[in-house]
Amino acid sequence: MFWNEILQMERPEGQLHWPVSDPQGLYLGMESASGEILELRPFYSDQHAVDALSLLAEHQLDSIAVVNQDFELLGGLSATRLSHWMGQHWCFQLPGSSIWLQDVQTLRGSVIQTLEEEGYRIVSMATDFNQESGLFGTWLRLDQPDPTAAAETLERMGITVLGSFPRGRRQDDAQDNLDHLLHYLSV
């Protein structure tokens, strides 16, 4: 997992909040610069980086605690370090395909993990909320040239796929079916 690259044990200079643990290494909370400990929900190491962004936004802090399933503190994760890591790995310069989605909530880390388990790597993502429809629109950039299988996976998960680019197997199949139907009708 990517945590090995970006977790820190020592509080970076200028960090307003940082996770602390008891003598056994169990997570206690987030310590402010003044020494006050806030009891906040930590981030679990088996979650996806997108979920870490959600937790940072929820807490409105500059860092979060990362723990394992036994609640042992693995380290702190600063928003700056996470943003930098994502910028290096989810860049717009890689070749691939794009998918446009619409759902009642933002794309969850479990959805991204499912795509990654099927061999797709998301190289960039953007989300926006539409006030009129009350839905989130999400744009994904994948490292694969044909987005068809990824779009089908998302639809199986109950997510509305609005479109994809470039034309993949799905559009080619639709064109073949249309050509076959037109041929049949002209006979």
N, C-alpha and C positions, 0 to 999 in steps of 0.2 A: 504494500500500500504506500501511497505517497507520503504518509505521515513521517517516515524516517527522514525525508528530505527537508521538512519545514518545521517540525516541532522543536521547541526550545525548552530547556529546563531553567535557565537563568532568566530573570526579568530584564528585558532590554531597557536601555536608558530611555527615559521619557515615556515609558509605557504607564498609562494611568491605572490599569487594573491588571492583575496577574493571579493565576491560580495558586493555591497553597494546599498542602496536605498535612495530615497528622504524622506522628513519628513512624507509623506503620506504612505510610505511603498512600493512605486513602484520601481522596479528594474532600476538602472541607468547604471551599468556596472561593470566591474571587476577592482578593485583597486590593483595596484602593491604595493610592499613594499615601494617604494619611494613616493607613493601618487598619481601617474598618473592613471587616469581612462580610461580603454579601453572599447569601446562600442562593446560588443560581444553578439552574440545570446545566450539567456539563454536556459535552459532545462525545459520543461513543466512537471508538476507533474503527468500527466496522461500517460507519455511515459514509456517505459520499460528500465530496467537497461542497456541492451545491447546498446540502443541508447545513454545513458549517456557516455559509453565508447567511442563511435564514436565521440561524441561532444568533449570530453577531448582530443582525438587524433587530431581532426580538429583544435582546438584552440591551441594545444601544451602547455597547462597550467597544473598546479597541482591541480586545482579545477574549478568547474563550479557553476553557479547560478541556483537554482531551483525556478521556479515561477508557480503561478496558471494561469488559463486562463485570469484573469484580470490583469496580469503582476505584481501582488503583490509578493514581494520577500518572499519565504518561508524559505530560508536558503541557506547555502553553502554546497557543496558536494566535499570533497577532493578525489583525485584519490586513495590515500592510504586507506581511510575508505571504499570506494566503493569496492576496490579489496579485502579487508579483509571480507566484508559482502558477496561478491560473493563466496569467498573461503569456507566460512562456510556453504552456502546454496547449492552450486553447486559442491558437492564433488563426488569423484569417488568411494566411499565406499558403496553407496546405491545399492541394487539389482535393476535390471530393464532390459532394452533392449537398443539397439543402432541402429541408422539410419545414413546412409551415403548419403549426398546430393551433388548436383552440380548446380550452378546457376551463372548468370552473375554478381551478386552482393552478398555481404555478407548477412547473415540472418538478417532480419530487426526485430525490436522489435514487430511490428504488427503481424508478423508470429508467434513469440513466444507467444504473448498474445492470438492468436487464438487457439494454441495448449493448453494453460493453461485453456482457457474458455471451452474447450472440456474435461477437466479433466486430462490432461497430465502435469506433472511437469518435466521440463528440469533440470537435476541435474548436468550436465556438458556439455560443448560445446567447440569445437576447430575448427578453420577456417584457411585455407591456400590458397594462390593464385597460380595457375598454369600458368606460363608465356607462355608456348606453346599453351595451349587451350584458354587462356584469361578468364578462369572461376575460380570461387571460389569453393573449396571443403570444405564441413562442415561436422563434425561428431557430432551427438547429442546423449547424454545418457538420456533416459527417465526413470521415476520411475515405468513404467508399464512393466509387463513381456511379453506382446504381442505388438509388434510395428505396427501391420497391420493397425489399424484405424488411427494412427498418420501419417503413410506413405501415406495413402489414402487422408487425409486432406491436406498434403503438395502437393501432386500431383494435387488436385483440385485447389490449389493456383498457379499452374504453375511451381512448383519447381521439378526438375528432381531428383527422388530418385534412387540412384545407388544400394542400398542394405540395408539389415537390419539383425539383429541377436538378439535373437535366432529365429529359424523358427517360424513364427507366423501363423495365420489363412490363410493368403494369400498363403504361400508355401504348407500348408496342403490341401487347395482347389485345387491347381495346381496338386498335387500328386494324389488326388482323381479323378480329371478329366482325367489325364493320364492313371490311372489304368482302368477307365471306357472305354476309347478309345481303349486301348490294348485288353480288354475283348471283345469289339465289333468287333475289327478287327480279332480276333482269332475265332469268331463264324462262 
